[in-house]
Amino acid sequence: MKFKDRFAGNMLNPEQDSELNDALTDFRLSVHAWSDAAFSRSRTVVAALPPRRIWRLAVGCALGCVLVTGGASVGLWQHHQREIELRITQARIAEHQRLAAQQQAQQLEDEDLLAKVDSDVSREVPIAMEPLAQLMVDDETP
């Protein structure tokens, strides 16, 4: 159903009706002209990346991530190794100090034992032989 038929019962006078028809015709012609111009103008199309480029980009990003992760893990590993070496060195130093203290204590015990042996041996006469020694001392006096 056309616009005219739809509003045929309208109370427009024939002069207004012809003006409306002219306006609608002009509008329709201008829409068609705009559509033809828009359809015939040149367009620039952005080409999508071919699949090969997309894969190269993805592989490049993945390799970059692997390199960054590898570099960071090497740094962390070296730091961890230095800490382990430091702990081992500290343990060796502590063990060396403990052994030195133990040797010093053993040396003091040995010195005390030797001093006791020396005092026991340094007597002129053993305790069991002391009565005979007293007899000998009496004999030597002129």
C-alpha positions in Angstrom: 0.0 0.0 0.0 1.5 3.3 -1.0 1.6 6.4 1.1 -1.0 8.2 -1.0 -3.5 5.3 -0.7 -2.9 5.1 3.0 -3.8 8.7 3.7 -6.4 9.1 0.9 -9.0 10.0 3.4 -6.9 12.9 4.8 -8.2 16.3 4.6 -5.4 17.8 2.7 -6.3 19.9 -0.2 -5.0 18.9 -3.6 -2.4 21.7 -3.6 -0.8 20.3 -0.4 -1.1 16.8 -1.7 1.0 17.6 -4.8 3.6 19.4 -2.6 3.8 16.4 -0.4 4.2 14.1 -3.4 6.9 16.3 -4.8 8.8 16.4 -1.4 8.5 12.6 -1.1 9.7 12.1 -4.7 12.7 14.5 -4.1 13.5 12.6 -0.9 13.4 9.3 -2.6 15.6 10.5 -5.5 18.1 11.9 -3.0 18.2 8.7 -1.1 18.8 6.7 -4.3 21.5 9.1 -5.4 23.2 8.9 -2.0 23.0 5.1 -2.1 24.5 4.9 -5.7 27.3 7.3 -4.7 28.1 5.3 -1.5 28.0 2.0 -3.5 30.3 3.3 -6.3 32.9 5.0 -4.2 36.3 3.3 -3.7 36.9 1.6 -0.4 40.1 0.6 1.3 40.1 -2.9 2.7 42.4 -3.8 5.5 43.7 -7.2 4.6 43.8 -9.7 7.4 47.1 -11.3 8.3 47.6 -14.5 6.5 47.6 -17.6 8.7 51.4 -18.0 8.3 52.0 -14.5 9.7 49.8 -15.2 12.7 51.6 -18.4 13.5 55.0 -16.6 13.1 53.8 -13.9 15.5 52.5 -16.5 18.0 55.8 -18.5 17.8 57.8 -15.3 18.2 55.9 -14.3 21.3 56.2 -17.8 22.8 60.0 -17.9 22.1 60.4 -14.4 23.7 58.5 -15.6 26.8 60.7 -18.7 26.9 63.9 -16.6 26.7 62.7 -14.2 29.4 61.7 -17.1 31.7 65.0 -18.9 31.0 67.1 -15.8 31.8 65.2 -15.2 35.0 65.5 -18.9 36.1 69.2 -18.9 35.4 69.6 -15.8 37.6 67.6 -17.5 40.4 69.5 -20.7 40.0 72.9 -18.9 40.4 71.6 -17.0 43.4 70.4 -20.3 44.9 73.8 -22.0 44.2 75.6 -19.1 45.9 73.4 -19.5 49.0 74.1 -23.2 49.1 77.9 -22.6 48.8 77.7 -20.0 51.6 75.9 -22.4 53.9 78.4 -25.2 53.1 81.3 -22.8 53.9 79.6 -21.7 57.1 79.1 -25.3 58.1 82.7 -26.2 57.4 83.9 -23.2 59.4 81.6 -24.2 62.3 82.8 -27.8 62.1 86.4 -26.7 62.0 85.9 -24.5 65.1 84.1 -27.3 66.9 87.0 -29.7 66.1 89.5 -27.1 67.2 87.7 -26.6 70.5 87.5 -30.4 71.0 91.2 -30.8 70.3 92.0 -28.0 72.7 89.9 -29.7 75.4 91.6 -33.0 74.7 95.0 -31.3 74.8 94.1 -29.8 78.2 93.0 -33.2 79.5 96.2 -34.7 78.2 98.3 -32.0 79.9 96.5 -32.5 83.2 97.1 -36.3 82.9 100.8 -35.8 82.1 101.1 -33.3 85.0 99.6 -35.9 87.4 101.9 -38.6 86.0 104.8 -36.2 86.4 103.9 -35.5 89.9 103.5 -39.2 90.7 106.8 -40.0 89.0 108.8 -37.1 90.3 108.8 -38.4 93.8 112.2 -39.4 94.8 111.0 -42.7 96.3 107.8 -44.5 95.6 105.4 -44.7 98.5 106.0 -48.5 98.9 109.8 -48.0 99.1 109.7 -45.1 101.5 110.7 -47.1 104.7 113.8 -48.3 103.0 114.6 -44.8 101.8 114.5 -43.6 105.3 117.0 -46.2 106.4 119.3 -45.2 103.6 119.1 -41.6 104.6 120.1 -42.4 108.1 123.1 -44.4 106.9 124.5 -41.6 104.9 125.0 -39.2 107.7 128.6 -39.3 109.0 
